[in-house]
Amino acid sequence: MTVFKLALTNLVMWVCDQYFPPSYAHATWRRLVPFFQLSGMVTFGQQAVSVELRPFHDRQYNRDLLLLCQRVNEKQPHLPDGRLLQFSVMQMARSILHWQHQLIA
């Protein structure tokens, strides 16, 4: 189990170094955990696999998440089977109040 934990820690550190914004260079696990716990949707295609992540409720985290997705997409990582791995952030749905305002106007 210790070898597995060490490998997982090294993988997280590598992902942080390769893809996260420079402000995360010395980030602790506590700061990185929210990114690794995000839910989303994975779409499998013949040429690419798309990962669409749900946004945070925090503006700063969302800015960092958008930058993270941009950095991953710029490096164009490929899966072992050759498909391109692409990341994006889901668009936030408009609030119910927005639609009610539209109906009243």
PDB file as gemmi writes it, atoms N, CA and C in Angstrom:
CRYST1    1.000    1.000    1.000  90.00  90.00  90.00 P 1                      
ATOM      1  N   MET A   1       0.828  -1.199   0.000  1.00  0.00           N  
ATOM      2  CA  MET A   1       0.000   0.000   0.000  1.00  0.00           C  
ATOM      3  C   MET A   1       0.864   1.251   0.000  1.00  0.00           C  
ATOM      4  N   THR A   2       2.006   1.205   0.695  1.00  0.00           N  
ATOM      5  CA  THR A   2       2.882   2.362   0.762  1.00  0.00           C  
ATOM      6  C   THR A   2       3.416   2.725  -0.626  1.00  0.00           C  
ATOM      7  N   VAL A   3       3.746   1.725  -1.429  1.00  0.00           N  
ATOM      8  CA  VAL A   3       4.233   1.976  -2.784  1.00  0.00           C  
ATOM      9  C   VAL A   3       3.142   2.653  -3.612  1.00  0.00           C  
ATOM     10  N   PHE A   4       1.900   2.206  -3.447  1.00  0.00           N  
ATOM     11  CA  PHE A   4       0.777   2.809  -4.156  1.00  0.00           C  
ATOM     12  C   PHE A   4       0.603   4.271  -3.758  1.00  0.00           C  
ATOM     13  N   LYS A   5       0.678   4.556  -2.471  1.00  0.00           N  
ATOM     14  CA  LYS A   5       0.542   5.940  -1.993  1.00  0.00           C  
ATOM     15  C   LYS A   5       1.657   6.814  -2.544  1.00  0.00           C  
ATOM     16  N   LEU A   6       2.869   6.282  -2.576  1.00  0.00           N  
ATOM     17  CA  LEU A   6       4.002   7.034  -3.109  1.00  0.00           C  
ATOM     18  C   LEU A   6       3.805   7.315  -4.599  1.00  0.00           C  
ATOM     19  N   ALA A   7       3.342   6.314  -5.342  1.00  0.00           N  
ATOM     20  CA  ALA A   7       3.102   6.499  -6.774  1.00  0.00           C  
ATOM     21  C   ALA A   7       2.001   7.525  -7.011  1.00  0.00           C  
ATOM     22  N   LEU A   8       0.947   7.467  -6.226  1.00  0.00           N  
ATOM     23  CA  LEU A   8      -0.148   8.422  -6.363  1.00  0.00           C  
ATOM     24  C   LEU A   8       0.318   9.836  -6.033  1.00  0.00           C  
ATOM     25  N   THR A   9       1.106   9.975  -4.988  1.00  0.00           N  
ATOM     26  CA  THR A   9       1.646  11.282  -4.610  1.00  0.00           C  
ATOM     27  C   THR A   9       2.533  11.837  -5.724  1.00  0.00           C  
ATOM     28  N   ASN A  10       3.366  10.990  -6.297  1.00  0.00           N  
ATOM     29  CA  ASN A  10       4.225  11.434  -7.402  1.00  0.00           C  
ATOM     30  C   ASN A  10       3.408  11.847  -8.619  1.00  0.00           C  
ATOM     31  N   LEU A  11       2.327  11.122  -8.891  1.00  0.00           N  
ATOM     32  CA  LEU A  11       1.458  11.472 -10.017  1.00  0.00           C  
ATOM     33  C   LEU A  11       0.806  12.835  -9.799  1.00  0.00           C  
ATOM     34  N   VAL A  12       0.317  13.070  -8.592  1.00  0.00           N  
ATOM     35  CA  VAL A  12      -0.313  14.359  -8.270  1.00  0.00           C  
ATOM     36  C   VAL A  12       0.707  15.484  -8.400  1.00  0.00           C  
ATOM     37  N   MET A  13       1.914  15.267  -7.905  1.00  0.00           N  
ATOM     38  CA  MET A  13       2.958  16.293  -8.000  1.00  0.00           C  
ATOM     39  C   MET A  13       3.309  16.572  -9.462  1.00  0.00           C  
ATOM     40  N   TRP A  14       3.370  15.529 -10.279  1.00  0.00           N  
ATOM     41  CA  TRP A  14       3.684  15.703 -11.695  1.00  0.00           C  
ATOM     42  C   TRP A  14       2.582  16.497 -12.397  1.00  0.00           C  
ATOM     43  N   VAL A  15       1.317  16.136 -12.136  1.00  0.00           N  
ATOM     44  CA  VAL A  15       0.184  16.867 -12.729  1.00  0.00           C  
ATOM     45  C   VAL A  15       0.231  18.327 -12.300  1.00  0.00           C  
ATOM     46  N   CYS A  16       0.525  18.567 -11.039  1.00  0.00           N  
ATOM     47  CA  CYS A  16       0.612  19.940 -10.526  1.00  0.00           C  
ATOM     48  C   CYS A  16       1.705  20.714 -11.253  1.00  0.00           C  
ATOM     49  N   ASP A  17       2.866  20.107 -11.407  1.00  0.00           N  
ATOM     50  CA  ASP A  17       3.991  20.765 -12.084  1.00  0.00           C  
ATOM     51  C   ASP A  17       3.717  21.017 -13.565  1.00  0.00           C  
ATOM     52  N   GLN A  18       3.052  20.071 -14.216  1.00  0.00           N  
ATOM     53  CA  GLN A  18       2.836  20.163 -15.655  1.00  0.00           C  
ATOM     54  C   GLN A  18       1.679  21.066 -16.065  1.00  0.00           C  
ATOM     55  N   TYR A  19       0.600  21.044 -15.300  1.00  0.00           N  
ATOM     56  CA  TYR A  19      -0.629  21.660 -15.787  1.00  0.00           C  
ATOM     57  C   TYR A  19      -1.204  22.784 -14.934  1.00  0.00           C  
ATOM     58  N   PHE A  20      -0.960  22.790 -13.649  1.00  0.00           N  
ATOM     59  CA  PHE A  20      -1.553  23.821 -12.800  1.00  0.00           C  
ATOM     60  C   PHE A  20      -0.846  25.155 -13.000  1.00  0.00           C  
ATOM     61  N   PRO A  21      -1.535  26.266 -12.735  1.00  0.00           N  
ATOM     62  CA  PRO A  21      -0.911  27.584 -12.841  1.00  0.00           C  
ATOM     63  C   PRO A  21       0.305  27.682 -11.903  1.00  0.00           C  
ATOM     64  N   PRO A  22       1.245  28.554 -12.217  1.00  0.00           N  
ATOM     65  CA  PRO A  22       2.447  28.701 -11.394  1.00  0.00           C  
ATOM     66  C   PRO A  22       2.158  28.984  -9.914  1.00  0.00           C  
ATOM     67  N   SER A  23       1.036  29.584  -9.606  1.00  0.00           N  
ATOM     68  CA  SER A  23       0.708  29.883  -8.210  1.00  0.00           C  
ATOM     69  C   SER A  23       0.491  28.607  -7.389  1.00  0.00           C  
ATOM     70  N   TYR A  24       0.373  27.466  -8.053  1.00  0.00           N  
ATOM     71  CA  TYR A  24       0.179  26.188  -7.361  1.00  0.00           C  
ATOM     72  C   TYR A  24       1.482  25.395  -7.232  1.00  0.00           C  
ATOM     73  N   ALA A  25       2.602  26.016  -7.517  1.00  0.00           N  
ATOM     74  CA  ALA A  25       3.888  25.309  -7.499  1.00  0.00           C  
ATOM     75  C   ALA A  25       4.166  24.632  -6.160  1.00  0.00           C  
ATOM     76  N   HIS A  26       3.815  25.257  -5.081  1.00  0.00           N  
ATOM     77  CA  HIS A  26       4.072  24.681  -3.751  1.00  0.00           C  
ATOM     78  C   HIS A  26       2.760  24.386  -3.025  1.00  0.00           C  
ATOM     79  N   ALA A  27       1.737  24.060  -3.799  1.00  0.00           N  
ATOM     80  CA  ALA A  27       0.415  23.815  -3.214  1.00  0.00           C  
ATOM     81  C   ALA A  27       0.428  22.543  -2.370  1.00  0.00           C  
ATOM     82  N   THR A  28      -0.309  22.593  -1.303  1.00  0.00           N  
ATOM     83  CA  THR A  28      -0.460  21.421  -0.454  1.00  0.00           C  
ATOM     84  C   THR A  28      -1.591  20.555  -1.001  1.00  0.00           C  
ATOM     85  N   TRP A  29      -1.678  19.337  -0.497  1.00  0.00           N  
ATOM     86  CA  TRP A  29      -2.745  18.438  -0.914  1.00  0.00           C  
ATOM     87  C   TRP A  29      -4.108  19.056  -0.619  1.00  0.00           C  
ATOM     88  N   ARG A  30      -4.210  19.756   0.501  1.00  0.00           N  
ATOM     89  CA  ARG A  30      -5.476  20.388   0.895  1.00  0.00           C  
ATOM     90  C   ARG A  30      -5.943  21.394  -0.166  1.00  0.00           C  
ATOM     91  N   ARG A  31      -5.017  22.100  -0.778  1.00  0.00           N  
ATOM     92  CA  ARG A  31      -5.372  23.076  -1.802  1.00  0.00           C  
ATOM     93  C   ARG A  31      -5.730  22.406  -3.134  1.00  0.00           C  
ATOM     94  N   LEU A  32      -5.141  21.239  -3.406  1.00  0.00           N  
ATOM     95  CA  LEU A  32      -5.372  20.556  -4.672  1.00  0.00           C  
ATOM     96  C   LEU A  32      -6.604  19.645  -4.668  1.00  0.00           C  
ATOM     97  N   VAL A  33      -6.981  19.160  -3.502  1.00  0.00           N  
ATOM     98  CA  VAL A  33      -8.082  18.196  -3.392  1.00  0.00           C  
ATOM     99  C   VAL A  33      -9.361  18.644  -4.104  1.00  0.00           C  
ATOM    100  N   PRO A  34      -9.802  19.893  -3.976  1.00  0.00           N  
ATOM    101  CA  PRO A  34     -11.057  20.268  -4.654  1.00  0.00           C  
ATOM    102  C   PRO A  34     -11.019  20.030  -6.167  1.00  0.00           C  
ATOM    103  N   PHE A  35      -9.868  20.179  -6.787  1.00  0.00           N  
ATOM    104  CA  PHE A  35      -9.764  19.968  -8.231  1.00  0.00           C  
ATOM    105  C   PHE A  35      -9.902  18.490  -8.587  1.00  0.00           C  
ATOM    106  N   PHE A  36      -9.343  17.629  -7.748  1.00  0.00           N  
ATOM    107  CA  PHE A  36      -9.400  16.201  -8.023  1.00  0.00           C  
ATOM    108  C   PHE A  36     -10.737  15.581  -7.622  1.00  0.00           C  
ATOM    109  N   GLN A  37     -11.563  16.320  -6.903  1.00  0.00           N  
ATOM    110  CA  GLN A  37     -12.869  15.820  -6.493  1.00  0.00           C  
ATOM    111  C   GLN A  37     -14.011  16.373  -7.348  1.00  0.00           C  
ATOM    112  N   LEU A  38     -13.699  17.176  -8.336  1.00  0.00           N  
ATOM    113  CA  LEU A  38     -14.743  17.748  -9.181  1.00  0.00           C  
ATOM    114  C   LEU A  38     -15.496  16.657  -9.934  1.00  0.00           C  
ATOM    115  N   SER A  39     -16.785  16.843 -10.042  1.00  0.00           N  
ATOM    116  CA  SER A  39     -17.570  15.925 -10.851  1.00  0.00           C  
ATOM    117  C   SER A  39     -17.675  16.503 -12.256  1.00  0.00           C  
ATOM    118  N   GLY A  40     -18.144  15.709 -13.144  1.00  0.00           N  
ATOM    119  CA  GLY A  40     -18.279  16.170 -14.516  1.00  0.00           C  
ATOM    120  C   GLY A  40     -18.780  15.065 -15.414  1.00  0.00           C  
ATOM    121  N   MET A  41     -18.505  15.229 -16.693  1.00  0.00           N  
ATOM    122  CA  MET A  41     -18.970  14.279 -17.689  1.00  0.00           C  
ATOM    123  C   MET A  41     -17.821  13.927 -18.626  1.00  0.00           C  
ATOM    124  N   VAL A  42     -17.688  12.656 -18.940  1.00  0.00           N  
ATOM    125  CA  VAL A  42     -16.664  12.194 -19.868  1.00  0.00           C  
ATOM    126  C   VAL A  42     -17.360  11.686 -21.125  1.00  0.00           C  
ATOM    127  N   THR A  43     -16.902  12.179 -22.267  1.00  0.00           N  
ATOM    128  CA  THR A  43     -17.463  11.761 -23.549  1.00  0.00           C  
ATOM    129  C   THR A  43     -16.360  11.086 -24.357  1.00  0.00           C  
ATOM    130  N   PHE A  44     -16.619   9.857 -24.775  1.00  0.00           N  
ATOM    131  CA  PHE A  44     -15.644   9.088 -25.527  1.00  0.00           C  
ATOM    132  C   PHE A  44     -15.946   9.174 -27.013  1.00  0.00           C  
ATOM    133  N   GLY A  45     -14.977   9.636 -27.787  1.00  0.00           N  
ATOM    134  CA  GLY A  45     -15.109   9.673 -29.235  1.00  0.00           C  
ATOM    135  C   GLY A  45     -14.026   8.825 -29.866  1.00  0.00           C  
ATOM    136  N   GLN A  46     -14.064   8.704 -31.195  1.00  0.00           N  
ATOM    137  CA  GLN A  46     -13.051   7.902 -31.881  1.00  0.00           C  
ATOM    138  C   GLN A  46     -11.696   8.590 -31.883  1.00  0.00           C  
ATOM    139  N   GLN A  47     -11.687   9.923 -31.949  1.00  0.00           N  
ATOM    140  CA  GLN A  47     -10.443  10.664 -32.017  1.00  0.00           C  
ATOM    141  C   GLN A  47     -10.037  11.325 -30.707  1.00  0.00           C  
ATOM    142  N   ALA A  48     -11.020  11.530 -29.823  1.00  0.00           N  
ATOM    143  CA  ALA A  48     -10.734  12.277 -28.588  1.00  0.00           C  
ATOM    144  C   ALA A  48     -11.635  11.814 -27.451  1.00  0.00           C  
ATOM    145  N   VAL A  49     -11.158  12.071 -26.248  1.00  0.00           N  
ATOM    146  CA  VAL A  49     -11.942  11.875 -25.033  1.00  0.00           C  
ATOM    147  C   VAL A  49     -12.073  13.250 -24.392  1.00  0.00           C  
ATOM    148  N   SER A  50     -13.306  13.699 -24.202  1.00  0.00           N  
ATOM    149  CA  SER A  50     -13.560  15.026 -23.638  1.00  0.00           C  
ATOM    150  C   SER A  50     -14.019  14.898 -22.190  1.00  0.00           C  
ATOM    151  N   VAL A  51     -13.408  15.689 -21.337  1.00  0.00           N  
ATOM    152  CA  VAL A  51     -13.778  15.736 -19.927  1.00  0.00           C  
ATOM    153  C   VAL A  51     -14.335  17.126 -19.664  1.00  0.00           C  
ATOM    154  N   GLU A  52     -15.603  17.197 -19.300  1.00  0.00           N  
ATOM    155  CA  GLU A  52     -16.254  18.476 -19.014  1.00  0.00           C  
ATOM    156  C   GLU A  52     -16.513  18.534 -17.513  1.00  0.00           C  
ATOM    157  N   LEU A  53     -15.833  19.438 -16.833  1.00  0.00           N  
ATOM    158  CA  LEU A  53     -15.894  19.540 -15.377  1.00  0.00           C  
ATOM    159  C   LEU A  53     -16.926  20.561 -14.930  1.00  0.00           C  
ATOM    160  N   ARG A  54     -17.569  20.278 -13.814  1.00  0.00           N  
ATOM    161  CA  ARG A  54     -18.508  21.248 -13.229  1.00  0.00           C  
ATOM    162  C   ARG A  54     -17.704  22.376 -12.590  1.00  0.00           C  
ATOM    163  N   PRO A  55     -18.193  23.596 -12.704  1.00  0.00           N  
ATOM    164  CA  PRO A  55     -17.467  24.719 -12.102  1.00  0.00           C  
ATOM    165  C   PRO A  55     -17.606  24.741 -10.587  1.00  0.00           C  
ATOM    166  N   PHE A  56     -16.695  25.462  -9.976  1.00  0.00           N  
ATOM    167  CA  PHE A  56     -16.742  25.701  -8.533  1.00  0.00           C  
ATOM    168  C   PHE A  56     -17.756  26.801  -8.236  1.00  0.00           C  
ATOM    169  N   HIS A  57     -18.030  27.008  -6.956  1.00  0.00           N  
ATOM    170  CA  HIS A  57     -18.852  28.140  -6.522  1.00  0.00           C  
ATOM    171  C   HIS A  57     -17.968  29.337  -6.188  1.00  0.00           C  
ATOM    172  N   ASP A  58     -16.674  29.183  -6.289  1.00  0.00           N  
ATOM    173  CA  ASP A  58     -15.695  30.203  -5.941  1.00  0.00           C  
ATOM    174  C   ASP A  58     -15.072  30.759  -7.225  1.00  0.00           C  
ATOM    175  N   ARG A  59     -15.082  32.080  -7.374  1.00  0.00           N  
ATOM    176  CA  ARG A  59     -14.581  32.706  -8.601  1.00  0.00           C  
ATOM    177  C   ARG A  59     -13.096  32.448  -8.836  1.00  0.00           C  
ATOM    178  N   GLN A  60     -12.294  32.533  -7.784  1.00  0.00           N  
ATOM    179  CA  GLN A  60     -10.852  32.328  -7.946  1.00  0.00           C  
ATOM    180  C   GLN A  60     -10.563  30.884  -8.379  1.00  0.00           C  
ATOM    181  N   TYR A  61     -11.236  29.929  -7.757  1.00  0.00           N  
ATOM    182  CA  TYR A  61     -11.062  28.534  -8.160  1.00  0.00           C  
ATOM    183  C   TYR A  61     -11.496  28.341  -9.614  1.00  0.00           C  
ATOM    184  N   ASN A  62     -12.571  29.010 -10.036  1.00  0.00           N  
ATOM    185  CA  ASN A  62     -13.006  28.887 -11.428  1.00  0.00           C  
ATOM    186  C   ASN A  62     -11.982  29.468 -12.391  1.00  0.00           C  
ATOM    187  N   ARG A  63     -11.374  30.590 -12.038  1.00  0.00           N  
ATOM    188  CA  ARG A  63     -10.315  31.150 -12.890  1.00  0.00           C  
ATOM    189  C   ARG A  63      -9.152  30.164 -13.000  1.00  0.00           C  
ATOM    190  N   ASP A  64      -8.780  29.576 -11.872  1.00  0.00           N  
ATOM    191  CA  ASP A  64      -7.688  28.602 -11.875  1.00  0.00           C  
ATOM    192  C   ASP A  64      -8.067  27.352 -12.666  1.00  0.00           C  
ATOM    193  N   LEU A  65      -9.331  26.929 -12.558  1.00  0.00           N  
ATOM    194  CA  LEU A  65      -9.802  25.753 -13.288  1.00  0.00           C  
ATOM    195  C   LEU A  65      -9.778  26.014 -14.793  1.00  0.00           C  
ATOM    196  N   LEU A  66     -10.202  27.189 -15.219  1.00  0.00           N  
ATOM    197  CA  LEU A  66     -10.166  27.532 -16.643  1.00  0.00           C  
ATOM    198  C   LEU A  66      -8.729  27.558 -17.160  1.00  0.00           C  
ATOM    199  N   LEU A  67      -7.832  28.102 -16.360  1.00  0.00           N  
ATOM    200  CA  LEU A  67      -6.424  28.135 -16.746  1.00  0.00           C  
ATOM    201  C   LEU A  67      -5.851  26.721 -16.800  1.00  0.00           C  
ATOM    202  N   LEU A  68      -6.243  25.879 -15.860  1.00  0.00           N  
ATOM    203  CA  LEU A  68      -5.799  24.493 -15.849  1.00  0.00           C  
ATOM    204  C   LEU A  68      -6.251  23.781 -17.122  1.00  0.00           C  
ATOM    205  N   CYS A  69      -7.514  23.930 -17.480  1.00  0.00           N  
ATOM    206  CA  CYS A  69      -8.031  23.304 -18.703  1.00  0.00           C  
ATOM    207  C   CYS A  69      -7.293  23.828 -19.934  1.00  0.00           C  
ATOM    208  N   GLN A  70      -7.048  25.114 -19.965  1.00  0.00           N  
ATOM    209  CA  GLN A  70      -6.335  25.712 -21.093  1.00  0.00           C  
ATOM    210  C   GLN A  70      -4.929  25.128 -21.208  1.00  0.00           C  
ATOM    211  N   ARG A  71      -4.228  25.004 -20.096  1.00  0.00           N  
ATOM    212  CA  ARG A  71      -2.861  24.469 -20.112  1.00  0.00           C  
ATOM    213  C   ARG A  71      -2.833  23.007 -20.537  1.00  0.00           C  
ATOM    214  N   VAL A  72      -3.815  22.222 -20.087  1.00  0.00           N  
ATOM    215  CA  VAL A  72      -3.889  20.818 -20.508  1.00  0.00           C  
ATOM    216  C   VAL A  72      -4.125  20.754 -22.015  1.00  0.00           C  
ATOM    217  N   ASN A  73      -5.082  21.534 -22.517  1.00  0.00           N  
ATOM    218  CA  ASN A  73      -5.412  21.498 -23.940  1.00  0.00           C  
ATOM    219  C   ASN A  73      -4.270  21.992 -24.817  1.00  0.00           C  
ATOM    220  N   GLU A  74      -3.494  22.956 -24.330  1.00  0.00           N  
ATOM    221  CA  GLU A  74      -2.347  23.448 -25.103  1.00  0.00           C  
ATOM    222  C   GLU A  74      -1.289  22.362 -25.277  1.00  0.00           C  
ATOM    223  N   LYS A  75      -1.111  21.521 -24.273  1.00  0.00           N  
ATOM    224  CA  LYS A  75      -0.093  20.464 -24.343  1.00  0.00           C  
ATOM    225  C   LYS A  75      -0.588  19.243 -25.112  1.00  0.00           C  
ATOM    226  N   GLN A  76      -1.864  19.185 -25.406  1.00  0.00           N  
ATOM    227  CA  GLN A  76      -2.485  18.131 -26.199  1.00  0.00           C  
ATOM    228  C   GLN A  76      -2.057  16.725 -25.762  1.00  0.00           C  
ATOM    229  N   PRO A  77      -2.370  16.348 -24.527  1.00  0.00           N  
ATOM    230  CA  PRO A  77      -2.002  14.994 -24.091  1.00  0.00           C  
ATOM    231  C   PRO A  77      -2.842  13.935 -24.809  1.00  0.00           C  
ATOM    232  N   HIS A  78      -2.222  12.811 -25.047  1.00  0.00           N  
ATOM    233  CA  HIS A  78      -2.904  11.694 -25.695  1.00  0.00           C  
ATOM    234  C   HIS A  78      -2.955  10.508 -24.741  1.00  0.00           C  
ATOM    235  N   LEU A  79      -4.039   9.771 -24.819  1.00  0.00           N  
ATOM    236  CA  LEU A  79      -4.183   8.552 -24.040  1.00  0.00           C  
ATOM    237  C   LEU A  79      -3.341   7.449 -24.678  1.00  0.00           C  
ATOM    238  N   PRO A  80      -3.081   6.377 -23.957  1.00  0.00           N  
ATOM    239  CA  PRO A  80      -2.276   5.285 -24.528  1.00  0.00           C  
ATOM    240  C   PRO A  80      -2.812   4.734 -25.850  1.00  0.00           C  
ATOM    241  N   ASP A  81      -4.131   4.835 -26.076  1.00  0.00           N  
ATOM    242  CA  ASP A  81      -4.690   4.336 -27.343  1.00  0.00           C  
ATOM    243  C   ASP A  81      -4.622   5.366 -28.469  1.00  0.00           C  
ATOM    244  N   GLY A  82      -4.012   6.530 -28.191  1.00  0.00           N  
ATOM    245  CA  GLY A  82      -3.800   7.539 -29.221  1.00  0.00           C  
ATOM    246  C   GLY A  82      -4.832   8.646 -29.272  1.00  0.00           C  
ATOM    247  N   ARG A  83      -5.924   8.521 -28.526  1.00  0.00           N  
ATOM    248  CA  ARG A  83      -6.949   9.569 -28.553  1.00  0.00           C  
ATOM    249  C   ARG A  83      -6.498  10.793 -27.769  1.00  0.00           C  
ATOM    250  N   LEU A  84      -6.889  11.957 -28.256  1.00  0.00           N  
ATOM    251  CA  LEU A  84      -6.584  13.230 -27.621  1.00  0.00           C  
ATOM    252  C   LEU A  84      -7.434  13.393 -26.371  1.00  0.00           C  
ATOM    253  N   LEU A  85      -6.851  13.911 -25.310  1.00  0.00           N  
ATOM    254  CA  LEU A  85      -7.567  14.181 -24.062  1.00  0.00           C  
ATOM    255  C   LEU A  85      -7.828  15.678 -23.983  1.00  0.00           C  
ATOM    256  N   GLN A  86      -9.096  16.063 -23.891  1.00  0.00           N  
ATOM    257  CA  GLN A  86      -9.478  17.479 -23.871  1.00  0.00           C  
ATOM    258  C   GLN A  86     -10.286  17.773 -22.617  1.00  0.00           C  
ATOM    259  N   PHE A  87     -10.017  18.926 -22.006  1.00  0.00           N  
ATOM    260  CA  PHE A  87     -10.725  19.339 -20.801  1.00  0.00           C  
ATOM    261  C   PHE A  87     -11.460  20.649 -21.053  1.00  0.00           C  
ATOM    262  N   SER A  88     -12.629  20.788 -20.420  1.00  0.00           N  
ATOM    263  CA  SER A  88     -13.385  22.034 -20.476  1.00  0.00           C  
ATOM    264  C   SER A  88     -14.203  22.156 -19.195  1.00  0.00           C  
ATOM    265  N   VAL A  89     -14.773  23.336 -18.999  1.00  0.00           N  
ATOM    266  CA  VAL A  89     -15.610  23.607 -17.830  1.00  0.00           C  
ATOM    267  C   VAL A  89     -17.030  23.811 -18.324  1.00  0.00           C  
ATOM    268  N   MET A  90     -17.987  23.152 -17.667  1.00  0.00           N  
ATOM    269  CA  MET A  90     -19.393  23.293 -18.045  1.00  0.00           C  
ATOM    270  C   MET A  90     -19.834  24.738 -17.870  1.00  0.00           C  
ATOM    271  N   GLN A  91     -20.687  25.180 -18.760  1.00  0.00           N  
ATOM    272  CA  GLN A  91     -21.270  26.510 -18.628  1.00  0.00           C  
ATOM    273  C   GLN A  91     -22.287  26.467 -17.503  1.00  0.00           C  
ATOM    274  N   MET A  92     -22.252  27.474 -16.655  1.00  0.00           N  
ATOM    275  CA  MET A  92     -23.216  27.526 -15.561  1.00  0.00           C  
ATOM    276  C   MET A  92     -24.585  27.858 -16.124  1.00  0.00           C  
ATOM    277  N   ALA A  93     -25.571  27.136 -15.681  1.00  0.00           N  
ATOM    278  CA  ALA A  93     -26.942  27.389 -16.120  1.00  0.00           C  
ATOM    279  C   ALA A  93     -27.421  28.722 -15.558  1.00  0.00           C  
ATOM    280  N   ARG A  94     -28.270  29.347 -16.273  1.00  0.00           N  
ATOM    281  CA  ARG A  94     -28.833  30.606 -15.780  1.00  0.00           C  
ATOM    282  C   ARG A  94     -29.793  30.322 -14.642  1.00  0.00           C  
ATOM    283  N   SER A  95     -29.865  31.240 -13.740  1.00  0.00           N  
ATOM    284  CA  SER A  95     -30.724  31.044 -12.571  1.00  0.00           C  
ATOM    285  C   SER A  95     -32.204  31.101 -12.946  1.00  0.00           C  
ATOM    286  N   ILE A  96     -33.017  30.550 -12.100  1.00  0.00           N  
ATOM    287  CA  ILE A  96     -34.464  30.577 -12.305  1.00  0.00           C  
ATOM    288  C   ILE A  96     -34.963  32.019 -12.312  1.00  0.00           C  
ATOM    289  N   LEU A  97     -34.361  32.863 -11.485  1.00  0.00           N  
ATOM    290  CA  LEU A  97     -34.769  34.270 -11.441  1.00  0.00           C  
ATOM    291  C   LEU A  97     -34.546  34.956 -12.784  1.00  0.00           C  
ATOM    292  N   HIS A  98     -33.473  34.570 -13.506  1.00  0.00           N  
ATOM    293  CA  HIS A  98     -33.218  35.154 -14.813  1.00  0.00           C  
ATOM    294  C   HIS A  98     -34.384  34.868 -15.759  1.00  0.00           C  
ATOM    295  N   TRP A  99     -34.855  33.628 -15.778  1.00  0.00           N  
ATOM    296  CA  TRP A  99     -35.949  33.250 -16.660  1.00  0.00           C  
ATOM    297  C   TRP A  99     -37.254  33.889 -16.227  1.00  0.00           C  
ATOM    298  N   GLN A 100     -37.481  34.028 -14.922  1.00  0.00           N  
ATOM    299  CA  GLN A 100     -38.692  34.695 -14.447  1.00  0.00           C  
ATOM    300  C   GLN A 100     -38.681  36.164 -14.868  1.00  0.00           C  
ATOM    301  N   HIS A 101     -37.524  36.784 -14.802  1.00  0.00           N  
ATOM    302  CA  HIS A 101     -37.397  38.195 -15.222  1.00  0.00           C  
ATOM    303  C   HIS A 101     -37.729  38.310 -16.717  1.00  0.00           C  
ATOM    304  N   GLN A 102     -37.267  37.344 -17.515  1.00  0.00           N  
ATOM    305  CA  GLN A 102     -37.552  37.365 -18.948  1.00  0.00           C  
ATOM    306  C   GLN A 102     -39.066  37.271 -19.211  1.00  0.00           C  
ATOM    307  N   LEU A 103     -39.761  36.430 -18.440  1.00  0.00           N  
ATOM    308  CA  LEU A 103     -41.194  36.260 -18.647  1.00  0.00           C  
ATOM    309  C   LEU A 103     -41.974  37.513 -18.271  1.00  0.00           C  
ATOM    310  N   ILE A 104     -41.529  38.207 -17.219  1.00  0.00           N  
ATOM    311  CA  ILE A 104     -42.221  39.408 -16.768  1.00  0.00           C  
ATOM    312  C   ILE A 104     -42.031  40.562 -17.737  1.00  0.00           C  
ATOM    313  N   ALA A 105     -40.851  40.675 -18.304  1.00  0.00           N  
ATOM    314  CA  ALA A 105     -40.534  41.782 -19.212  1.00  0.00           C  
ATOM    315  C   ALA A 105     -41.227  41.598 -20.501  1.00  0.00           C  
TER     316      ALA A 105                                                      
END                                                                             
